[in-house]
Amino acid sequence: MSWNKFTRLASHVKVSPYIKTGHGQAFSATKKYLYVIANDHLLKNTPNSEEIMQISKKNLRIKRIWSFKIWNNGANDGRYIHNAMVINDHTFIAEYHRLTDHRFEYWEVTRNGDSWIPKEIGATKGDFTFNNSPVQGMAYDKKRKQIYLAFNDYLFKLNRKGRVLDTGSFHTGREFEGICVNGNHFYAELAQRPELFRQRIK
């Protein structure tokens, strides 16, 4: 990219000094708002709360901040999520890897007033990869109600209950840095060198 093109694009970037960013893969958008889930990504199983921030697209100011917890069988059995996708202004889907049980869990978290209520909607037995690679990207296809998980150079498509529907991999020494679904297209960003790919969903 030429310097002139970069400066032309950069002139449209807005930066907010008010936003505490969370884990980068827990960032989503709806028609009016951006959503950021802020947490300490070094924490694993913890009863600590996490925060979800609702940010106006118009002026990049925080409109609301909520705290929420996800757990099974009591507050001491916490799920500290790192990957989530906002479906609408009242719902997000989250993924949690329970390493000790070799299990991936999928949670639907719904807002009721100012409370966020978690419900486990599915799970997958196993670790997907053999080297405990972290999830590099998560996407949710609202139209087909399917979840995508990306690990380095592996991609998995699942239904909401956690059943694997399809898998894919490539061996180029590169990795996913982010994925999303918009309408009938799947998008993937790869690193080293940065590239953006688009694939029509069949």
C-alpha positions, -999 to +999 in steps of 0.1 A: +000+000+000+013+034-009+019+060+018-007+083+002-033+056+002-025+047+038-028+084+050-061+087+031-075+056+048-061+065+082-077+100+081-111+082+087-100+063+117-115+073+150-098+066+183-116+067+217-096+074+248-124+060+270-124+023+261-107-003+282-101-031+256-105-067+264-093-098+246-093-089+209-114-118+198-143-107+220-152-077+198-185-075+179-209-050+163-246-046+158-264-019+137-259+009+163-233-004+188-199-019+192-194-045+220-162-053+238-158-079+265-131-069+288-113-094+310-079-105+322-071-131+296-044-147+319-071-159+342-086-194+335-111-209+360-122-181+382-154-168+399-144-132+389-169-112+368-162-100+333-174-068+317-193-061+285-192-026+272-218-011+248-202+016+227-220+040+204-208+038+167-217+074+163-192+090+187-173+059+201-184+067+237-194+040+261-231+040+267-234+011+292-211-013+311-224-045+325-207-072+345-216-109+340-205-144+352-207-178+335-205-209+356-218-245+361-228-260+394-221-229+414-200-197+414-168-215+422-170-235+389-164-204+367-160-201+330-138-172+321-145-167+284-120-153+258-141-156+226-176-144+220-198-131+192-227-106+197-258-117+178-279-087+186-282-061+214-296-087+238-276-119+230-241-131+226-226-166+220-195-175+239-170-204+237-151-219+266-124-245+266-124-267+297-088-280+293-089-303+324-120-321+310-109-319+274-142-302+265-154-272+246-185-255+258-209-231+240-229-206+259-258-183+249-259-153+271-291-132+270-298-098+285-329-093+306-330-057+318-296-051+332-288-088+339-270-112+315-283-147+319-260-176+307-273-209+293-251-237+280-264-247+246-238-273+236-204-289+240-178-308+221-157-336+237-120-333+229-095-305+223-097-301+185-059-298+184-031-318+201-009-290+213-035-270+233-035-242+207-057-213+217-088-204+196-075-178+171-110-168+159-147-175+165-176-167+143-213-173+144-235-177+113-269-163+124-287-175+093-276-211+096-271-211+134-236-225+131-204-218+150-169-216+135-137-220+154-102-213+140-069-227+155-037-216+138-043-232+103-073-254+112-110-245+109-140-263+124-177-257+116-202-269+143-239-267+150-251-250+182-250-282+201-213-287+194-215-314+168-187-310+142-202-305+107-170-299+087-133-293+091-106-278+070-068-271+072-040-256+052-002-260+056+014-228+046+031-219+080+006-192+085-024-188+109-058-174+113-059-141+132-097-135+129-128-148+112-164-137+107-196-145+088-216-118+071-247-129+052-236-157+027-199-151+030-172-163+054-142-140+059-108-150+073-078-128+081-044-146+079-011-134+094+025-134+081+018-117+056-016-101+064-043-112+039-081-112+039-100-140+022-137-143+014-155-176+007-192-180-003-210-203+021-228-231+003 
